[in-house]
């Protein structure tokens, strides 16, 4: 029984330069939001006068948002 190489090749086909650029940009934005969330949470001398609870909540929200972006990036690039 021969293996259908056509379906395997369609799944792993080469991306266009635009798709590759958008994938890299999406990964950079994931890293940006994730690192920004960590900085806001752990930065002792934060330049804005914000209560520690709100600072932690905002940093956590940015981290959750970054993982939502990563999940969407993963879904668009690897599950199609």
SULZI-V621048 format. One record per helix or strand of 3 or more residues. SS is the DSSP state (a for helix, b for strand). FROM is the first residue (numbers start at 0). LEN is the number of residues. If there is no record, write none. Layout:
# SULZI-V621048
ss,from,len
SS,FROM,LEN
SS,FROM,LEN
This chain:
# SULZI-V621048
ss,from,len
a,4,7
a,16,26
a,51,27
